[in-house]
Amino acid sequence: VSRIALSDYEADAAARLPAAAHAYIAGGAADELRLAANVAAWRARELLPRVLRPAGERDPSVEVLGRRWAHPVAVAPTAFQRMAHPEGEREMARGAERALAPMCIPTLATTAPVDVIAAAPQGEYWFQLYVLRDRGRTWELINQARESGCTALVVTVDLPVMGVRGRERRHPATAPADVPSLAGRVSGPATPERLTQEIDPNLSWEDIARFASDGGLPVLVKGILSPLDAQLAIEHGAAGIIVSNHGGRQLDTAIATARALPPIVEAAGDRLEVLIDGGIRRGTDVAKALALGARAVLVGRPALWGLAADGADGVAQVLELILDEFDRALALLGVPRARDLDATVMAP
Ligand SMILES: Cc1cc2nc3c(=O)[nH]c(=O)nc-3n(C[C@H](O)[C@H](O)[C@H](O)COP(=O)(O)O)c2cc1C
């Protein structure tokens, strides 16, 4: 019983990881204000529970992109998972599979998607795309993801350049293993900074429209904070968006995701599925996200803490912990079905 909250895994991961890996995972942009702000914004929202509504049987399932998920918590794409554990993405996949959580495999994975999926073939997988300057290679990655069995394409749009990463500069890391997506493309030390220079800073909405029409997978645009961009995502054929500030790693002082969500949900209406990440650390945070109109949430660092602390077991435990909290929140809110969460349980 030594680990009873996600923060216990955070401490455990910090104690185990080499300084550079810890700096890469824990760090945020510039003064790291967003990192704390994402967490604080969820905590600041108050719940308005209902009583005397029978809650003996609860159903955490939700529907995302036409597919039934056992619950609303997925694993966010995080680069270089072998920094956290020697088996990296494979162990992450095994843990996610055990907890019935979909996993978003990153472009900057240290394991190819096909090998990630082979490690835990019952799981549900999405592919996170960084659009490379080399569009030929970009399309190869999309096609590989689809052929490997990924069911959606998550196009990350908030990294035309890397944010100002102070902690990473103080504790420089080299990538711990090859990145198959970029095999043969980078000579010299494959640092995160160097690898991200392969990403196209001139990405535009026209590209999103092409991926949506020709990629053969539903497209989710990751990194949306403005309702105006949610509107553009609809116009350019996206199936959904992920409200995200990249875990506070890109533009410091950008709006906290919990505060960005409500106007985006309003702009999206029922034409766009809205997911969210950033600072989700408790079951009540998951409940709030759904009550405010998100279909599902993603967790980034908590999954990495679990991975660093205990491989697949740690990943599964972190997810099961937050899901147990979410289940209790459903009962305590008097809303036994996750799909019924709405703004009536949010304090004004
Ligand atoms: C170490 C690390 C690496 C990340 N790498 C990527 C990436 O390669 N692609 C991406 O779209 N987002 C990446 N992210 C952002 C996450 O997908 C997610 O938006 C963020 O971690 C959510 O915030 P949280 O860590 O507070 O849960 C990364 C985040 C972390 C912490």
The ligand as an SDF file (V2000), in Angstrom:
LIG
                    3D

 31 33  0  0  0  0  0  0  0  0999 V2000
    8.0760   13.2600  -21.8690 C   0  0  0  0  0  0  0  0  0  0  0  0
    6.9620   13.7060  -22.7700 C   0  0  0  0  0  0  0  0  0  0  0  0
    7.0780   13.4960  -24.1410 C   0  0  0  0  0  0  0  0  0  0  0  0
    6.0350   13.8830  -24.9860 C   0  0  0  0  0  0  0  0  0  0  0  0
    6.1430   13.6180  -26.3150 N   0  0  0  0  0  0  0  0  0  0  0  0
    5.1070   13.9150  -27.1370 C   0  0  0  0  0  0  0  0  0  0  0  0
    5.1590   13.5540  -28.5150 C   0  0  0  0  0  0  0  0  0  0  0  0
    6.1190   12.9620  -28.9950 O   0  0  0  0  0  0  0  0  0  0  0  0
    4.0820   13.8720  -29.2740 N   0  0  0  0  0  0  0  0  0  0  0  0
    2.9820   14.5120  -28.7730 C   0  0  0  0  0  0  0  0  0  0  0  0
    2.0380   14.7830  -29.5010 O   0  0  0  0  0  0  0  0  0  0  0  0
    2.9180   14.8690  -27.4720 N   0  0  0  0  0  0  0  0  0  0  0  0
    3.9480   14.5720  -26.6510 C   0  0  0  0  0  0  0  0  0  0  0  0
    3.8600   14.9070  -25.3260 N   0  0  0  0  0  0  0  0  0  0  0  0
    2.6300   15.5350  -24.8110 C   0  0  0  0  0  0  0  0  0  0  0  0
    1.6190   14.4910  -24.3480 C   0  0  0  0  0  0  0  0  0  0  0  0
    1.0740   13.7930  -25.4360 O   0  0  0  0  0  0  0  0  0  0  0  0
    0.4470   15.1240  -23.5770 C   0  0  0  0  0  0  0  0  0  0  0  0
   -0.1160   16.1540  -24.3470 O   0  0  0  0  0  0  0  0  0  0  0  0
    0.8330   15.6810  -22.2180 C   0  0  0  0  0  0  0  0  0  0  0  0
    1.8470   14.8970  -21.6170 O   0  0  0  0  0  0  0  0  0  0  0  0
   -0.3960   15.7060  -21.3050 C   0  0  0  0  0  0  0  0  0  0  0  0
   -0.1060   16.3010  -20.0980 O   0  0  0  0  0  0  0  0  0  0  0  0
    0.2220   15.4640  -18.7460 P   0  0  0  0  0  0  0  0  0  0  0  0
    1.6400   14.9910  -18.8900 O   0  0  0  0  0  0  0  0  0  0  0  0
    0.0520   16.4950  -17.7000 O   0  0  0  0  0  0  0  0  0  0  0  0
   -0.7710   14.3330  -18.6510 O   0  0  0  0  0  0  0  0  0  0  0  0
    4.8910   14.5240  -24.4630 C   0  0  0  0  0  0  0  0  0  0  0  0
    4.7990   14.7440  -23.0860 C   0  0  0  0  0  0  0  0  0  0  0  0
    5.8030   14.3380  -22.2350 C   0  0  0  0  0  0  0  0  0  0  0  0
    5.6450   14.5600  -20.7620 C   0  0  0  0  0  0  0  0  0  0  0  0
  1  2  1  0
  2  3  1  0
  2 30  2  0
  3  4  2  0
  4  5  1  0
  4 28  1  0
  5  6  2  0
  6  7  1  0
  6 13  1  0
  7  8  2  0
  7  9  1  0
  9 10  1  0
 10 11  2  0
 10 12  1  0
 12 13  2  0
 13 14  1  0
 14 15  1  0
 14 28  1  0
 15 16  1  0
 16 17  1  0
 16 18  1  0
 18 19  1  0
 18 20  1  0
 20 21  1  0
 20 22  1  0
 22 23  1  0
 23 24  1  0
 24 25  2  0
 24 26  1  0
 24 27  1  0
 28 29  2  0
 29 30  1  0
 30 31  1  0
M  END
$$$$
